[in-house]
Amino acid sequence: MRQWIKEPLAILAEGAEGGIVVEDGKIAALIPRGGKPAGPIDQIFDASCHVVIPGLINTHHHFFQTLTRAHPAAINKELFPWLRALYPIWAKNVKPEAFRQATRLALTELLMSGCTCASDHHYLFPAGLEGAMDIQAEEAAAVGVRMTLTRGSMNLSEKDGGLPPDGVVQDEDTILADCERVLGRYHDAKDGAMLQVALAPCAPFTVTKRLMVDSVGLAERFQCRLHTHLGETRDENEYCLEHYGSRPVDYLEECGWLTDRVWLAHGIHFSDEEVQRLGRHKVGICHCPTSNMTLASGQCRTKELEAAGSPIGLGVDGSASNDNSNLMESVRHALMINRLTYNAASVTHFDVLRWATAGSARCIGRDDLGTIAVGKQADLALYTLDELRFSGAGDPLAALVLCGAHAADRVMIKGAWKVEGGMPVGVDVAKLRHEHGQAAKAFLESV
Ligand SMILES: [Zn+2]
């Protein structure tokens, strides 16, 4: 089937003012202004009221945290006290059904904001939740969103001097065996994959050095990506110097993690030399502006990192530090916080849209996603400018970011519509809200 997405109001692609042709899940042609597709067309979608951008790609999240949003014990705190408030709650046995609801809700929220490919850094594996990655694979298929299953891990807990409680960590052999199982079962390295897997120790300081090193070996064997948290707060630099005698980036290098296979969440507190070193090795950085502002963590040096060679992607981060999963909102927040870091002229709406699309695709190693170009996957987000907030807007692409678009009218993934009229296809949103709300309530009452 050949579909012409015809003459959009605006589109984030050069030479596609007349629209794009989608065939077999891919972008088959770009149509210039006033042009018509060569060859027959089976279906025309009139996009004259739509602003079209590549589907947004979320490169950092913790879906389970939707169960503890705006938690009274954690609000108005910075990262370490925030973690100390929430870990005892998270440690109280997240059950598979609650985790399934959390996954379904976060994926649906992301999708409705215009996200077509998600990743979830899941690192809690209490007894009973060993199948967390399987639950996420099932839910991603049901919602129809592409996903990088990011198999997290922690093997240093309070008894070893770490932050996480003992009940949520696993031993090294169990972790590595499950990483291998999940890679074997779900990692599809081919173009157009709906599921891939990345290996993701929670932070270099919540796992042993051996687990950091062995994760690299496994990632090379399966050709997958590596992910972890780094440089989120100043406390982390101090903690690392005290416990390891080195700064986090030096420790990461010792573990063999300075490669283009790696993307890091946050990446805020780096020295000039570290920015250059990370860029030279093409280590990706997932910028999480909303979370960084909520926890007052600091400002990522996006422009310097990008100039040094690091891909910059965007992430909403977990739903206890955002506390929503709206990636389009984070695009706007990225513009705002980076204008404080730099200035109004050097950070534009094109920069932040690039980070959320092509930059995020590079972070997770997806050459087939992130831009509207011939041969790329047909993953698109379409927004109308009908709401009051857009009335009177001049530049439609700038308006998405500046006026604060937050809900896509249509989302296409692999050539199929997954959101129509602002609603996710095949998902009963009211039922989801009710069931997730009940699951969160039951979880909080059990702790
Ligand atoms: Zn995180």
Boltz pocket constraint, residues with backbone or C-beta under 6 A from the ligand:
constraints:
  - pocket:
      binder: B
      contacts: [[A, 60], [A, 61], [A, 62], [A, 121], [A, 229], [A, 265], [A, 317], [A, 318]]
      max_distance: 6.0
